Amino acid sequence: MREQPIGEAVKSDERAEVFAYHRGDMHAAIDTLLEDIRRQLTLAEAAMSRGMTRGWRPSYDRD
């Protein structure tokens, strides 16, 4: 399987699959994607040592 390079647009059929899974509810689709991102940040934070990142911690809010 080929990974997408950073900045490459998501294929429209992938978007359609997400919306179809949520029965066209855009808000539910966005909520699910945001929850996935938060979960990934939590896992990354748990896996990294504080020394490796010189004290940096992921933030769930934009600055």
Phi, psi and omega per residue, in radians:
M1 nan 2.357 -3.129
R2 -1.540 2.305 3.074
E3 -1.497 2.580 3.121
Q4 -1.342 2.333 3.014
P5 -1.148 2.686 3.123
I6 -1.047 2.331 3.103
G7 1.626 -0.205 3.119
E8 -1.284 2.391 -3.089
A9 -1.146 2.540 3.057
V10 -1.251 2.409 -3.133
K11 -1.158 2.504 -3.067
S12 -1.112 -0.512 3.135
D13 -1.205 -0.486 3.068
E14 -1.187 -0.710 3.078
R15 -1.088 -0.759 -3.141
A16 -1.070 -0.676 3.118
E17 -1.118 -0.732 3.125
V18 -1.096 -0.823 3.138
F19 -1.146 -0.659 3.116
A20 -1.133 -0.696 3.121
Y21 -1.044 -0.634 -3.126
H22 -1.674 0.287 3.101
R23 0.949 0.691 3.064
G24 1.407 0.035 3.138
D25 -1.442 1.758 -3.065
M26 -1.097 -0.680 -3.119
H27 -1.139 -0.703 3.102
A28 -1.148 -0.669 3.118
A29 -1.123 -0.778 3.133
I30 -1.143 -0.737 3.107
D31 -1.017 -0.754 3.129
T32 -1.120 -0.768 3.135
L33 -1.132 -0.707 3.101
L34 -1.137 -0.684 3.101
E35 -1.116 -0.688 3.081
D36 -1.067 -0.728 3.138
I37 -1.132 -0.778 3.122
R38 -1.070 -0.706 3.122
R39 -1.104 -0.726 3.122
Q40 -1.135 -0.691 3.082
L41 -1.113 -0.699 3.118
T42 -1.108 -0.765 3.111
L43 -1.130 -0.715 3.127
A44 -1.119 -0.726 3.131
E45 -1.090 -0.726 -3.132
A46 -1.203 -0.543 -3.077
A47 -1.447 -0.424 -3.091
M48 -1.567 2.497 3.003
S49 -1.522 2.658 -3.126
R50 -1.135 -0.567 3.125
G51 -1.177 -0.569 -3.126
M52 -1.132 -0.564 -3.081
T53 -1.886 0.194 3.138
R54 0.915 0.765 3.063
G55 1.550 -0.109 -3.137
W56 -1.204 2.453 3.033
R57 -2.263 2.514 3.111
P58 -1.132 2.570 3.124
S59 -2.003 2.388 -3.139
Y60 -1.517 -0.206 3.125
D61 -1.943 2.560 3.086
R62 -1.354 2.509 3.119
D63 -1.426 nan nan
